[in-house]
Amino acid sequence: MSIRIVTDSTCDLPPATIDRYGITVLPLHIHFGRESFRDGVEMSRAEFYARLPDANPAPTTAAPGADLFKQAYDKLAYSGATEILSIHISATLSAVTDVARVAAQDYRRVPVTVVDAQQLSGGVGFVVEAAAQAAAEGLALPGVLARIAERIQRTHVFAALDTLEYLRRSGRMNGVIAGLGSLLQLKPILRMHQGKAGAERVRTSTRALARLVEIVQEVGPLAQAVLLHAHAPERAAQLYALARPWLPEGELPSVEITPVIGAHIGPGAVGLSVVVGR
């Protein structure tokens, strides 16, 4: 039995992890006006974030079509997969999971199970990595799914945005941000856990970093963590320095958030994806 993993480019997994487990990553699409790019394939993170502030109209994003999912499933089936797990960004934030389900319903060569990771960015990455590790250990599908469910429960993502403007432009999370107000000096804090998004606001960038550190302490001892930033490595380093006493020992990975998410949160955002310890 060979279980293979498919995910999407919102997972923000490092290339080494993707290669180690043979994970298939489907790129989402980024549209700048009439121009279209495949996330992580036809536009680098540096190119995207350089272009974002002056983009008019603002860039939009889109899920791959069902046919692209079927092509990915075909490739894995022909290479020996006996079952496929398709794990994607939270259905509350994107249509990717729904498109994968449409593709899986029509697919017949091998069984395809679609899983809503109930997360975004590094949170999706942690769920996908847990599934890949379980499959590599030789667990059957029920065991892999149990590992996924446990990882979803323990995974949190939280971030401080530099501005609300990009969320307002994109129309994403309007229900969450509606109560945050429109004062320019507000710094929104967004949180994601088990498919539920939450938001709060603070007045300054300094307070935003301090609040992220408080959240680190609130969620409990951490087994894993990844720094996340949207074209803001220096600010991510500041967050790391402040949160260091409560983070796992050893070097902490720092990931620049994929453009498909950066289009909605804007440059300057910093945060953490964490797995709570047991």
N, C-alpha and C positions, 0 to 999 in steps of 0.2 A: 504494500500500500504506500502511495506517495501523495502526500498532501502538499499542494503548492499554494503560495500566497500572492494575491493581487491587491494592490492598494492604489492610491492616487497621489499626485504631487503635493498635496497639502500635508503629507505626513512628516516632512522635514527630517527624514532619516539620513544619517551620514552615508555616503557612498560605500564605505567599508561594510556597514551592516547590510545594505542592500545586496552587495556582492556575496557576502558570507552565506546568506541564506537563499540566494537566488530569487529574491523578491521582485515581482514585476510591478513597476510603477507607471501608471497611466497619467500623462500630463493633462492638466486642465488647460483651457484656452484663455488668453488675455487679449482684449481688443482695445486698441488705441484708434478710435474712429473706425476707418475702413481697414486698418491693418490688424492682422491676427497673428498671434504667436503662441507656440506651445510652451507652457510653463517649464522652465528648466532645460529646454531643448533649443529653442530658437531665440531666447532672450535670457541673458544672464541676470542675476540679482543686481549687480552693479549698474548695468544698463537700465534696468527697470527703475530703480530708485533715483537715478540721475534724471530720468525723464518724468517721473511722477508729479513733482510739484507744479510744473508748468503745463501739464496736460489739460487741454480744453477741447472737447469735453473730457470728463474724468474717465479713466479706463474702466471697462467692464470685464467680467469673467463669465465663463460658461463651462459646463460639464462636457466631457467627451460624449459622443453619441453611442447608442447601444451597440452599433456595429463594431465600434472600436473595442468595446468590452468583449464581444464575441470573438474578435480576432485574437485578443490576448488569451482568452480561454482556449481557443484552438491551438495556439502555439504551445501552451503548457500541456494540453492533452496529447498532442503529437509527440512531445518530448518525454512522455511517460507518466504524467500526472494521472492519478486515479480519482482524486477529489481536489476541488479548488475552493479556497476560502477567499472571498472578495471583501476586503475590510476598508471602510471609507469614513470620511469626515462626517460629523453629526448631521443627520437629516434635518435638524432644526436650523442649520446654517446653509445648506447647499442641497442641490438636486442630485448630486453624484450618487448617493446610495439608492435613490429611487430609480435612476437610469440603470444602475447595476442590477437591480431586481428585475427590471423589464428584460434585460439581456439574459439573465439567468433563467427566467421562466421559459424562454424559447430555446435554451441550450440543451442538447441531448447527448453529446459525446461522453461527458463525464458529469457527475453531480457537482453543482456549484451552490455553495452556501454563502449568502450575502450577510454581512454583519455591519451594523451601524456602530462605529467606535465610540459614538457619543462624545466626541472630542474634536479638537482642531490642532493643527501644527504638531508640536512635539508630543502632545497627548495622544494623537493618532499614532505617532511613531512608537510610543511605548506599548500601545495595544498590539500593533502589528509585530513588533519585535517579540513580545510574549508569545504570540501565536506561532511565529516562525521557530522560536526556541522549542516550544512544545512539540511541533511537528518534527523537528530535527531529533528530538528525544525518542521518536517513534510512537507517540501517543496516537490513538485512534481519534476520529473526529469528535466524539463526545468529550474526551479528555481535553482536547485543544479548545473546544468551546467553553469548557469549565474554566480553563486557564484565562481565556479572554474575559469572561464575566468577572472573574476575580480581579483582573488588572484594571478593567473599567471602573470598578468600585473604588479602587485605590488611587486612581489618577486624577490630578487636578491641573488646570492651567489658569494662570492669572497674570494680568499685564496692565501696565499703566500706559495709556495713550497720551500723545502730546496734544492731540486736538480731537474734537468730535466731528470735524468737518467731513472727513472721508467716510465715516459711517453714515452721516446724513446724506451725502451724495449717493452712496451705494444703495441706500434703502434697506440694508441688512440690519437686523436687531433693532428696528425702530421701536418695538414694544419695550425693549429693555432700556433704551436710552431716552425714552420720552420724558421720564421724570427727572432727568439730569439737568435740564435747563439749557440755556444758550449763552451764558456768560463766557466770554473768551478766555478768562483766566482759569476756568475750571479744567481740572485734569481727571478724566474719567478712568476708573479702575474697572476692568472687566474680568469676570470669573466664569469658568466653565467646569461643570462636574456632572457626570452621568446624563449628558444631553441637556442640562438646564443651564442657561446663561443668566448671570446676574451682573449688576452694575452698581457702583457707588461713585461719589465724587469727592475730590479734595481740591484745595485752593491753589497749591503750588507744586512745582516739580519736585522740590525737596520733600514735601509731605507725601507725594506720590510714592517715592522710593521707600520712605519710612513705612508707609502703609503696606507695601509689598512685603517688607521684612516682617511686619506683624502677622500677615497672612501665613507666611512660612511657619511661624511659631504656632499659629492657631490650628493648622491642619495636622500637626503632630510630627514626630520623628520621621525623617525621610530615608527611604531606601535608595532612591535614584532622583536625580535632578538634571535638568538641562536649562542653561540660560538661553533666552530667546530675545532677539532684537530686530527691529525694522530699520536697517541702515543706521544703527546707533551703537557701535561697538564700545565707545568710550562710556556712554551711559550704562551699558550692560556691565562694564567693568566696575562702575560705581556701585551698582546693585550687588554685584558679587562681593565686593569688599564689605558692604554693610551686612549682608546676609550670611557671610562665611561661617560664623559660629554655629549656625543651625543647618548647614548643608552637609551632605555626605562627604566623608573624607576622600582625598585624592583630587586629581584634576577634574574640573567641571567643564563639560563640553559647552561651547557657545555657538549658537546657530542663528544665522541671518534668516528671518522668516521669509518663506517663499512669496514671490510677487502676487500669487493669486489671493493670498490673505492680506499682503501689504497694500493691495489696491483698496481694501475696505477699512483698514485701520490707520493707514498713513505712515510716513516716516517718523522716526523718533520714539516709537513704542518700544518698551522693554518689559520683560516678564520672565516667568519660570514655568516650566512643565515639570511636575514632580510626581513621584510614586510614593505614597505613604508607606512606611515600614510596618512590619508586624512584630 
